[in-house]
Amino acid sequence: MEEVNTADKIIQYQNLRLRRLRLAMLSWAVAIFMAACAWSLGLLHMSAVEFTVTIMVIAIVMLLSDYAVRRGWNLRFKDPSLTLPLILFSVVVALWVVSRTTDARGIMLMIFIMSMMFGMFHLNRLQYTVVAVFAVGGYLVLFVTEWWTGTCERCIDLGLLELAVFALVMFWMAYIGSYVSRLRRKLNERYADLQTLNERLTFMAGHDELTGLPNRRRILDSVEQAGRRARDSKHAFCLAMLDLDRFKQVNDRLGHAAGDEVLVEFARRANQVLRGEDTVSRVDPAMDDMGRFGGEEFLAILQDTDLEGARHAAERLRKAIRSEPFETHAGPVNCTVSIGVARYRPPEPLRTTLARADQALYRAKTAGRDRVMAESAEP
């Protein structure tokens, strides 16, 4: 069950990553549109070949990222979302575009802000700082290179102002982005804790706290489902009522703690002996409308079997219970179990089947205990 849940979570995360990639592609489309407008107005100094190659490189990287997520290759990396490498790639492209602009440089710097915004999905403070340092350092190198080679066509003071503002904005974006990202992680952690607690409460609502077996409500729901299945598809099933013999004496002589240990061990052995589709449950007392069971009484649903098969399964369980003593803190305890078995006969009410199983259990008790009794022959 845990493996199935893990696989489902991986699929959910992969689908989320694909949606984020599509959003990144849309952002790239906006950035390319901005660059195309600048290029058509002569503000982006690129040849048609350079501009086309730049777009092709962006498209190839994004398509490869999409393909890697669809194939599951991204799961091999420490960061399966590929957020940091994709943002660093966008910074490199933005530096390349900015280096080919003059008058429109301030507008093209907006591309960096679009890149930083994507870090809110995943990056932590250190990663955000790395991106900011990388972007500001790259722009600083660009500015110094242009100044050193004399290719800077703008005022030095304006260039320094752009550099200062750009650095301030990038590091401020890194701070805000890391703060938002940290809030998202905390919310995700709290949601995961709440989901775990909800699953625990759901489990506790349907299971016996001591043995971990389905409780009375849960097992009766299972009986109802088995009854509907039998009526619809003609699949036979049987019910077995189980009662630990002289269990009250264990409680009186050794204490309730030892009695609890016996019940837990009984549940463990029952789960080992019965088939995978068979269900065992501890039945609480006060089942007025379907017979009254004590705390040491259990109910088993034996799916897809006739009365003889159910009797053999119950016999295996009986032998497993008496095969060796139950270890408790008060010492070993020898236990036996009496079992009554009945087959469901559609379309009778399920309480009738339970009553016949209870009658068979009573006959097993009166016949000397430590035995399996099947219901009387069908009329």
N, C-alpha and C positions, 0 to 999 in steps of 0.2 A: 504494500500500500504506500509506504514512504517513497519507493522508487517511482511509482506512478505520479505521486504528488510532485516530486522533483522534476520529472519530465514535463508535467503540465506547466510548472513555473518557468522552466527553460523556454518553452514555446511562447508563453506570455511575454517574457522579456525580449525574445527575438522579434516578436511582432511589434513590440513597443520600439525597438531599435530601428525596425524598418520604417515605422511611421516618422521617427525623428529624421531618418535619412531623406525621406520624401520632403519633409519640411526644409531640410538643408538644401535639397535640390531647388526648391522654390526660392529660397534665399539667394542661391547662386543665379537663378534666372533673373531676379531683381537686380543683382549686382552687374550681371552681364548687360542688362538693359541700360543701366546707368552708364556703363563703359561705352556701349554702342552709341548712346546719345552724344557723349563727349567726343567719341571718334568721328562721328558724322559732322560735328561742328568744328572739327580740326583742333580740338583741345587735348586729344590723346594722340601722341605722336608715335603711331604704329603703322606699319604697312598692313595691307589687307591680309597678307600671308601670316604675319606675326599675330594679328588679332584672331585669325581663324585657328592658328595652332594653339593659342592660349585657351580658346573655348574648347577645342578638342581635348586638351590635356585635362581640363576641369571635368569634362564629360566622362573621360576614361576613368579618372580616379573615383568619381561618384558611382559609376556603374560597377566598377570592380568592388567597391565597398558594399554596394547593394548585393552583388553576387556572393561575396564572402559571407555576409550575414545569412543569406538564404541557404547557403551550403553548410553553415555552421562552422566555417573556418575561423571566425572571429572568437570562438570560445576557447581557442588555444592561447589567446593572449591574456595578459593580466587585466587589461581593460577591454572587455568584449564589445563595449559600445564604440570603440575607436574614436572617442571624442577628442582626446588630446592630439593624436596625429593628424586628424582631419582639420582641426583648428590651426595647427602649425602650418599645414599645407595652405590653408586659406590666407594666412599671414604672408607666406612667401609670394603667393599670387598677388596679394594686395600691394606688397612692396614693389613687385615687378610693374604693376599698372601705375602706381604712384611715381615710379622713376621715369615714366614716359609722359608725364604731365607737367605742366608749368602753371598756367593761370587757374586750371581746374583742380589743382592739388588739394586744396582744402576740402572740396566736395568729395574727391575720391577717398579721402581719409575716413569717410563714413563707412567704407567697406570693413575697416578694422573693428568698428563698433558692432556691426552685424556679426562678425566672427566671435567677438567676446560674448555676445548674448547667448550663443549656443553653449558656452561653458556652464551656464546655470543648470543645464540638465544633468551634469555629472562631475565637473571639475571641483577639486578641493582648493584650499587657499594656496598651497604650494604650487599646484599645477597652474592656477590662474596667474600667480606671480611669474612663473616661467614663461607663460605666453606673453604677459605684459613686457617683461624684460627682453624677450626675443623680438617683439614688435618695435619697441622703442629703440633697442640696440640696432636693429636693422635700419630704421629710419635715420638714426644718428649716423650710421656708416654711409648711408645714401647722401645725407646732407654734407658730411665732411668730404666725401668723394667729389661731389659737385663743386664745392668751394675750392678744393685743392686743385682740381683740373680746370677750373675756371669756366665750367659749363653751366653754372647756376645763373639763370637769366633774371632772377628776381633780387630784390633787396635783401642784404644779409640780415638786417634787423627783422624783416618779415619772416624770413626762414627760421631765425632763432625763436621768434614768437610762436610760429607754427609748431616747432619742435617742443617748446616748453608746454604749450597747451596740449599737444598730442600726448606727451608723457603724463601730464596731470590727468587727462581724461582716461588714458589706458589704465593707470594704477588705481584711479577711482573706480573704474569699471571692474577691475580685478577685486577690489575690496567689496563692492556691492554684490558682484556676482558670487564670490565665495560665501558671503553672508546668506544670500538667497539659497545657494546650493546646500549650505549647512542646515538651513531651516527645512529644506526638502528632505534631507537625509533623516533629520529628527522626526519629521512627520511620518516618513516611511517606516522608521523604527517603531514609532508608537502604533502605527497602523498594524505592523506585523505582530507586535505584542498583543494588541487588541484582538487580532484574528486568532492568535494562538490561544488566548483566554477564551474566546468564543467557542473555538473547537473543543477546548477542555470542558467548558460548561455543557456543550452539546453532548460530549461523551459521558459526562457525569449524569446528565439527565436520562440517559438511556442505558446506563450500566450500573451494576452493583459495585459499590465503592470498595468492598472487601476483596472480592474475587476477580473483579474486572470483567465478569460475564454480563451479558445483557440482563437487565432487570425485568421485573414482571411486565411492565408496560411495553418494553421493547420486544420481549419474547412473544407476548400476545399479539403484537402487531405482525411479527414474523409468522405466527400461526395463521392469522387472517390472510396474509399474502400467500402462504402455502395452500390455504383452502381455495382461494380464488384461482390460483394456478392449477390446482387439481381439477376444479370444475371446468376450467376453460380448455385445458390440454390433456386431461385424463392422466396426469402424472400422479402416481400413488405416493403417499407419504404416511409415516407413522409418528405417533407421539409416545414418548416414554416418560413415565413419572419415576423419579429416583428419590430414595430416602436413605440417608445414612443411618444405619442401625445403632440403636442405643447411644445416639449422639448426646442426649441430655446427660447421660452418665459421665461422658467426657467433660462436659462443662462443670458438673457438680464435683467431680473428683479432682480434675486438674486445673480448672479455672477457665474463664471465657477466652483468655488470651490463647491458651492451647487449642480451644475449640475453633478459634478463628484460623489458626495455623492449619488445622485439619481441613477446614473448608477451602482454604487457598490451595492446599496440596491436592485435594479432590478435584478442584477445577482444572488444575494443571494436568493431572492424569487423564481426565475426561477429554480434554482438548487433544491430547496425544493419541488417544485410542480411537475416538470417533472419526469418521471420514471428514474430509475438508468441507463438504457442503452441509454436514450435520451441524446443528446449532445447539449448544447447551446453555442453560440459563438458571441462575439461582432464583427461585420463586419466593417472594415475600408472603407473609401471612395475610389473612383477611380478604381472600378472594371469595366473597360470599356468593356471587352469582355463578361461579364455576368450580366450586369446591374450596375447601380451606386447606392451605398448605402451610407448613412450618418453615422456620429459617433454615433447617437442614434438608429441605426438600428442593429438588431440582426438576426442571422440565427439559426434555430433549426433543428436537424435531429431526427426524431422520428422513431426508428427502429421497425421492425416487427409489423407494424400496417397498417390498411387500412385508407382510407380517412376519414371515419366516426370516427374511433378511434382517429385519429390525430386531428380532429376538436374538439372532446370532451376534449382532453388533452390541446389544445390551449385555450379552454373556461375556463378550470380550472385555467390556468395561468392568463388569463384576469381578472377573478374575484379576484384572489389573489393580483393582482397589484392594483386594485381599492378598495380593502377591507379596507385598512387603509392608512393614509398619510405616506409619506416617511419623516423620521426625518433627518433634516440637521442643520448645525450650524446657518442658517438664519431662522430657524423655519420649521414647518411641510409643506410639499408640497403634494398636491393631484395630483396623476398621473393616467393616463389611457394608454392602449396600444392597437394598432390595429394590427391584425394578418391576414396574408394570407397563406393558406395551399394548397399544391399541392402534388399529389402522383407520384412517379417515375414510368414510363411506359417503361420497357425494350423493345427494345434496344435503345430507344431514347437517344440523347446526354443529359448529365446532365444539360447543360446550358438551355435546353428547359424546364426542370422541374423547374429550378430556375426562369426562365422568367414567367412561369405560376403562381408560388408562388408570384412573384413580382406584377403581374397583379391583383391577388386576394387581395393583400395588398392595392393596389391603389383603388380597389373598396370598401374596408373597410374604407379607408380614405374619399373617396367622399360620402359614405353613412352616414357619421356623426361621424366617429371615434369610439373608445371604442367598438369594435366588432370584431368578427372572420368571415372571408369569405373564403369559400373553392373555389377551382378552378371550372370553368364551367364544365358541364357534359362531360364525355369522348365522342369523336366522334365515 
